[in-house]
Amino acid sequence: MSTETIEFQAEARQLLQLMIHSIYSNKDVFLRELISNSSDALDKLRLASYQDKDLDVDVSDLHIAVETDPEARTLTVRDNGIGMSRDDVVGLIGTIARSGSAEMLAQLRAAKENGGSSEEASAELIGQFGVGFYSSFMVAERVEMVTRRAGEAAGVHWESAGEGTYDVADAPDAPQGTTITLHLKAVDAEDGLHDYADEHVVKRIVKRYSDFITWPIRMGSESEPVNSRKALWSRPQSDVTPEEYTEFYRHVSHDWQEPLETIRLSAEGTFEYQALLFLPSHAPMDLFMRDSRRGVQLYVKRVFIMDDCEALVPEYLRFVKGVVDAADLSLNVSREILQQDRQIQLIRKRLVKKVLSTVRAMLDTDAEKYATFWSELGRAVKEGLISDGDNRQAILEICSFPTTHDAEQPTTLRDYVSRMPEGQDAIYYMTGDSRVALEGSPHMEAFRAKGYEVLLLTDPVDEVWVEMVPEFDGKPLTSIAKGDVDLGGDDLDDETKQGFEALLAWLGTTLEDEVKEVRLSHRLTTSAACLVGDPGDLTPTLEKMYRAMGQEPPTVKRILELNPASPLVTGLARAQAERPDDDELRGVARLLHGMALLAEGGELAEPAAFAAALSAQLEKSLA
Ligand code: ADP
C-alpha cells in the first residue's frame, strides 16, 4: 500500500493553522460539524439509491456511530453514507473551495496586522465562516479518515496532523461510508477541551447539538439511538426550544452564530408542505459574490432531495436558510424541472411573502432586531425593488435609508412621509458616492433652507431601483439633482430674468461641449452653480460605475444651473456684457462649470486644465 504525501492548498493550510491554535472557546462544536457532515452523507446516499436502482449500496441500516476509547484517547465518528473517492478527498478536504474563504483570510490577515484584538477577531470570523471538518483540529492532534465512495470497490485512508500536509493511501477493505478517528489532544478545561474520550461527555454533546438529526446516532453498546430524530419542522412549534432551532440553523447554514429570526410556515390540503426558515444575524461572506450560494434545502416527505434549491428563493433573498418539505413531489425531480413546477412556484410565492411580512413585523415590534437585519442584509433586499415587481410595495415598506433628518438612524419611507411638512408633495432623494459628498452638494441648499428632508442613497443598487419606483404612498420619489425644482421661493421678476439672458446664451455656446443647457436655478442659496440632469439621465455615480466595469458610458450632457443671487454670477453677467469677446471670461466660465462638478463630488474631465485656469485666476487676484 503506497502512501502519498500531499500539501494542503495554501488557504486550507492557513485555516487549519487557525483551527489548531484556535481560541474559539466552544470546542465542543467540532462534534456537531462531524455529525452534520455524516448526516448529509446519509441523505445523499439515500437519494442516490432512489435515483439509481443499480447502485451497489446497502441502505438497510443507515446510521451514524460515535465511539470513544479512553485508553487510546480516540473518538470515532462513523457513517455508512455516500463516502468519498480519492479525488473527493483531495478536492473536498485538501482544499477550500467555498466562496468567501479568500476574503475571510484577507480579513484575518488585516485583523492580525492591527494586533490587539486579533484573537477575538479570528474567533469571531471562524464563527461566521464555520469550517466544518477542520474544526476537528481544535481538539485532535491527528485525524484519521477511512472512506469509500458509494459504488466504488476500494476506499482511501487519509491522515493528517494539520501541519501543512496529509497522507493518502489505498484502503482496500474500507467499509461503505466514512469513518473519522480523532487522536485527541490532552484534556484542558481552561482551554475548553473536555474529555472527548469519555462517553458521557460525548453523549451530552451529541444530545445537545445533534438531537434533531433524523438518522440514528448510536453510541457504545446501546441499541437505542442517542438522538430523538424528529424532523424539527414537523414538530408542533410550541414543542421546539430556541436552542433546538439554533442548532438546526447551524446544521443547515454552516454558520456558527445564532439566527436572527426563525420562520415557520405550512399548508395543508391538496398541496401540502412545511417550511422552517431562518434569517441570519449577519451577512454571509459571499452575499455579493457572483457564485454565492442560494436557496433552501428541499425535502420530500422527510427525504432530503437537494441543497441550495434556487427555485424556492428569489435572488434578493439569497441569505434565507432552512428547509422546505413538500409532500407531493417526485423524489427524482431535477433542478431544471423544479424551476417550472407550479407547486414549487406557489411555495416560493408564499415563502417570499412570509419573509417580507416577518421583517415587517420585526420593524413594527423590535426596532433593534430590524436595524440589525437591515444593516446586514438590506443591500441585498433592495435588489428586490428591481427584480420583484409583484412585491415592490411590500419591499418598500421594509426598506430604510440614510437621511438628512438624522445623522445616525436611517428612516423608513413611512416615517419620512409622516414628517413631510405642509406644502411638500414629493419624497426627495439624492444618489451619490458617500453621505459626506451628498450632504455637501449644492443641490441640497434650497432643501436645507426649506427644511425638507432628503434621503441620501449611497449604495450602487440605489442608482438602479430609484429609476423603477415612481412613488410611495402616492408621493412621487424625486431626485433633487434632476429636473426642474421649484420649492416656491421668491420668483424673479421678468426684468431680472432678462438681465441674465445674454449671459445664459453666451455660456450655452462657450460650454456647449460640456452642458446641454444653461438656466437660472431655484435650488441654490449659496453656491454659484450646480449641474442637474433630466429625469432618466445617467447620474455621475452611474457613469463611474460604468467605467469601473470597463465600459464607456453614453455621454450625458447635463444642465448648468446658475444662482441669480450669487455675486459670482451677477459679476460674470456684468463682465460679459462689458467685454463680450474677452477670452479670459471663457476661462472663468470653465472654472464655474468645474466648480459645480467638484462640489457635487464629481470628477473633472481635464483636472490639469482646471488647475491651470484656477492658478491663473489666483495669480491675477494676488497681483
Ligand atoms: P462543509 O461541510 O461546510 O461543506 P467540510 O469541510 O465539513 O465543509 O466538508 C467538506 C466536504 O467534504 C463536504 O461538503 C462533503 O462533500 C465532504 N464530506 C465531509 N464529511 C463527509 C462524510 N462524512 N461523508 C461524505 N462526505 C463528507
Boltz pocket constraint, residues with backbone or C-beta under 6 A from the ligand:
constraints:
  - pocket:
      binder: B
      contacts: [[A, 33], [A, 34], [A, 37], [A, 38], [A, 41], [A, 79], [A, 81], [A, 82], [A, 83], [A, 84], [A, 92], [A, 93], [A, 130], [A, 131], [A, 132], [A, 133], [A, 134], [A, 177], [A, 178], [A, 254]]
      max_distance: 6.0
